[in-house]
């Protein structure tokens, strides 16, 4: 069974930065489209960033220009660099394998808590 292990969250002031990591326990990680999700009003979780096997990326409008997703296939890890953080970025962040429709494909990990507050 594939396991997802998120880390890197914490408490940061508005305007600050955090780097999240997600280690994936699967041998074929390099072919996965991976993404980061977070809670959203009216939804269980929203997809805020995704990266395909070739390194192409997509972002939600709410994080475009502030967040950067990347991956290291040798380490089977996906990252989310979050800059210029805002209070509305607060929440538990989860990584997952992403379907073509943007839905998650693997059982969720424990997530990592991000809190943006002065």
Rosetta silent file (secondary structure, phi, psi, omega in degrees, C-alpha in Angstrom):
SEQUENCE: XXXXXXXXXXXXXXXXXXXXXXXXXXXXXXXXXXXXXXXXXXXXXXXXXXXXXXXXXXXXXXXXXXXXXXXXXXXXXXXXXXXXXXXXXXXXXXXXXXXXXXXXXXXXXXXXXXXXXX
SCORE:     score description
SCORE:     0.000 S_00000001
   1 L     0.000  133.132 -179.787    0.000    0.000    0.000 S_00000001
   2 L   -71.368  134.339  177.102    1.332    3.432   -0.959 S_00000001
   3 L  -118.224  144.306  179.405    1.994    5.689    2.008 S_00000001
   4 E  -116.334  130.330 -176.315    2.271    9.476    2.041 S_00000001
   5 E  -127.789   98.659 -178.970    4.357   11.228    4.708 S_00000001
   6 E   -89.530  148.602  177.310    3.977   15.015    4.800 S_00000001
   7 E  -157.139  170.223  174.461    6.198   17.311    6.862 S_00000001
   8 L   105.250   -5.306  179.102    7.469   20.870    7.087 S_00000001
   9 L   -70.642  174.285  179.042    4.467   22.739    8.389 S_00000001
  10 E   168.980 -170.786  178.336    4.560   25.232   11.220 S_00000001
  11 E  -101.024  128.902 -178.794    3.581   28.666   12.477 S_00000001
  12 E  -141.539  151.133  177.516    4.717   31.626   10.407 S_00000001
  13 L   -77.276  155.523  174.500    3.918   35.319   10.252 S_00000001
  14 L   -53.245  137.405 -176.716    2.121   36.810    7.250 S_00000001
  15 L    91.260   -9.697 -178.170    4.611   37.338    4.455 S_00000001
  16 L   -81.944 -175.075 -176.263    6.757   34.453    5.637 S_00000001
  17 L  -133.695  152.276  172.044    7.746   31.218    3.916 S_00000001
  18 E  -143.577  153.651  174.330    7.553   27.488    4.507 S_00000001
  19 E  -123.885  116.217  178.015    8.714   24.462    2.537 S_00000001
  20 E   -93.063  148.432  176.580    6.578   21.344    2.749 S_00000001
  21 E  -127.600  150.618  177.101    7.834   17.875    1.874 S_00000001
  22 E  -140.938  112.359  176.911    5.982   14.675    1.035 S_00000001
  23 E   -91.384  133.864 -175.087    7.761   11.336    0.892 S_00000001
  24 E  -117.897  124.338 -176.240    5.967    8.661   -1.140 S_00000001
  25 L   -92.260   75.180  177.704    6.590    4.978   -0.521 S_00000001
  26 L  -151.119  142.076 -175.489    6.204    3.580   -4.028 S_00000001
  27 L   -74.535  -24.707 -175.893    8.763    2.337   -6.542 S_00000001
  28 L  -102.432   31.319 -177.575    7.079    3.941   -9.565 S_00000001
  29 H   -52.357  -36.509 -171.465    6.857    7.454   -8.071 S_00000001
  30 H   -61.933  -22.265 -178.946    8.428    9.027  -11.147 S_00000001
  31 H   -93.812   -6.787 -177.981    5.357    8.392  -13.306 S_00000001
  32 L   -75.206  138.788  162.011    2.866    9.793  -10.793 S_00000001
  33 L   -83.584  125.253 -175.333    1.223   13.153  -11.217 S_00000001
  34 E  -117.120  153.813 -179.405    1.477   14.591   -7.708 S_00000001
  35 E  -150.933  167.039  174.338   -0.287   17.450   -6.027 S_00000001
  36 E  -115.567  135.162  179.738   -0.846   19.367   -2.822 S_00000001
  37 E  -120.292  156.170  173.566   -4.309   19.843   -1.339 S_00000001
  38 E  -149.484  162.730  179.656   -5.664   21.997    1.458 S_00000001
  39 E   -62.600  150.548  177.602   -9.084   22.662    3.000 S_00000001
  40 E  -145.396  148.348  178.800  -11.372   25.061    1.159 S_00000001
  41 L   -57.270  130.206  178.037  -14.776   26.593    1.931 S_00000001
  42 L    79.387   -2.666  179.198  -17.535   24.346    0.643 S_00000001
  43 E  -132.014  158.296  174.614  -15.118   21.549   -0.251 S_00000001
  44 E   -69.891  -51.556  176.807  -13.360   18.882    1.680 S_00000001
  45 E  -150.957  149.004  176.461  -10.025   19.813    0.115 S_00000001
  46 E  -114.818  147.772  176.538   -8.904   21.776   -2.933 S_00000001
  47 E   -82.503  118.959 -177.129   -5.988   21.043   -5.207 S_00000001
  48 E  -103.142  -21.702  179.442   -3.636   24.029   -5.031 S_00000001
  49 E  -158.397  144.148  176.529   -0.674   22.736   -7.039 S_00000001
  50 E  -141.500  154.431  178.729    0.190   19.774   -9.229 S_00000001
  51 E  -140.489  133.092 -179.201    3.258   18.501  -11.062 S_00000001
  52 L   -92.727 -177.729 -174.536    3.396   15.832  -13.719 S_00000001
  53 L   -64.850  -25.546  179.857    6.085   13.290  -14.429 S_00000001
  54 L   -89.242   -3.425  178.335    7.829   15.661  -16.817 S_00000001
  55 L    97.005    0.937  176.100    7.910   18.512  -14.337 S_00000001
  56 L   -71.664  143.146 -173.017    5.104   20.635  -15.783 S_00000001
  57 E  -125.170  154.813  173.409    3.156   22.449  -13.084 S_00000001
  58 E  -139.826  147.792 -177.680   -0.279   23.958  -12.519 S_00000001
  59 E  -134.594  150.815  169.768   -1.535   26.148   -9.690 S_00000001
  60 L   -69.461  151.984 -178.663   -4.794   27.372   -8.290 S_00000001
  61 L   -57.934  -32.541 -175.046   -5.366   31.083   -8.812 S_00000001
  62 L   -68.514  -18.593 -178.224   -5.195   31.639   -5.060 S_00000001
  63 L  -121.037   -5.173 -178.790   -1.547   30.538   -4.867 S_00000001
  64 L   -54.292  130.337  178.860   -0.245   31.362   -8.360 S_00000001
  65 L    87.542  -11.908 -179.616    2.986   33.324   -8.124 S_00000001
  66 L  -114.903  -33.367 -178.098    3.478   32.532   -4.429 S_00000001
  67 E  -107.915  146.730  176.178    3.740   28.735   -4.264 S_00000001
  68 E  -133.584  123.744  176.219    6.101   26.482   -6.214 S_00000001
  69 E   -98.235  141.966  178.062    5.723   22.719   -6.486 S_00000001
  70 E  -148.600  171.133 -179.001    8.709   20.546   -7.354 S_00000001
  71 E  -145.793  153.152  174.096    9.758   16.929   -7.156 S_00000001
  72 E  -126.491  100.749 -174.807   12.844   14.798   -6.671 S_00000001
  73 L   -66.527  -31.254  178.584   12.201   11.418   -8.269 S_00000001
  74 L   -64.908  -35.540  179.378   15.374    9.884   -6.830 S_00000001
  75 L   -93.114   -2.970 -178.587   14.154   10.710   -3.324 S_00000001
  76 L    53.192   48.520 -174.769   10.507    9.941   -4.184 S_00000001
  77 E  -135.326  141.046  172.922    9.567   13.271   -2.678 S_00000001
  78 E  -117.251  144.239 -174.970    7.400   16.192   -3.754 S_00000001
  79 E  -121.246  157.444  171.337    7.841   19.678   -2.301 S_00000001
  80 E  -136.191  107.133  174.719    5.755   22.815   -1.930 S_00000001
  81 E   -86.319  120.461 -177.014    7.653   26.069   -1.456 S_00000001
  82 E  -115.564  116.890  179.217    5.226   28.603   -0.035 S_00000001
  83 L  -116.437  164.414  178.079    6.208   32.282   -0.068 S_00000001
  84 L    49.595   47.936 -175.080    4.340   35.469    0.811 S_00000001
  85 L   -65.245  145.921 -179.307    2.051   33.479    3.060 S_00000001
  86 L  -120.658  157.491  178.027   -1.327   34.914    4.025 S_00000001
  87 H   -55.155  -33.650 -179.696   -3.641   34.073    6.940 S_00000001
  88 H   -72.295   -5.140  173.456   -6.036   32.446    4.473 S_00000001
  89 H   -83.345   -5.825 -179.602   -3.328   29.898    3.625 S_00000001
  90 L   -61.307  138.446  177.446   -3.789   28.409    7.089 S_00000001
  91 E   156.069  177.809  175.137   -4.827   24.755    7.155 S_00000001
  92 E   -91.139  126.332 -178.117   -3.650   21.173    7.019 S_00000001
  93 E  -101.705  137.071 -178.465   -1.830   20.452    3.766 S_00000001
  94 E  -128.072  144.995  170.255   -1.856   17.037    2.169 S_00000001
  95 E  -103.453  161.128  176.685   -0.073   15.583   -0.821 S_00000001
  96 E  -166.292  162.714  168.002   -1.543   12.911   -3.061 S_00000001
  97 E   -74.949  137.637 -171.081   -1.353   11.311   -6.433 S_00000001
  98 E  -110.712  133.742  174.747   -3.641   13.292   -8.745 S_00000001
  99 L   -79.254  173.303  177.576   -6.064   11.952  -11.348 S_00000001
 100 L   -62.184  -25.301 -179.151   -6.699   13.659  -14.688 S_00000001
 101 L   -90.458   -0.151  178.498   -9.766   15.217  -13.096 S_00000001
 102 L    88.621    7.423 -179.729   -7.753   16.561  -10.166 S_00000001
 103 L   -92.659  152.446 -179.025   -9.093   14.097   -7.648 S_00000001
 104 E   -74.258  150.032 -174.777   -6.868   12.196   -5.207 S_00000001
 105 L  -117.436   -9.454 -174.835   -6.044    8.568   -5.918 S_00000001
 106 L  -123.321  154.785  174.476   -4.359    7.326   -2.739 S_00000001
 107 L   -59.300  138.831 -175.095   -5.439    7.076    0.895 S_00000001
 108 L   -66.057  148.802  169.334   -4.582   10.314    2.671 S_00000001
 109 L   -84.713 -163.351 -176.717   -1.570   10.709    4.921 S_00000001
 110 L   -83.450  -14.474 -178.401   -1.618   12.613    8.186 S_00000001
 111 L    75.694  172.810  176.643   -1.005   15.989    6.536 S_00000001
 112 E  -136.850  132.526 -172.920    1.078   18.842    7.894 S_00000001
 113 E   -82.719  129.532  173.788   -0.368   21.878    9.680 S_00000001
 114 E  -116.738  127.057  179.164    0.350   25.351    8.349 S_00000001
 115 E  -127.640  122.724  179.427   -0.645   28.325   10.482 S_00000001
 116 E  -114.633  110.552 -174.904   -0.156   31.897    9.261 S_00000001
 117 L  -158.337  148.100  175.446   -0.713   34.424   12.000 S_00000001
 118 L   -93.344    0.000    0.000    0.864   37.486   13.565 S_00000001
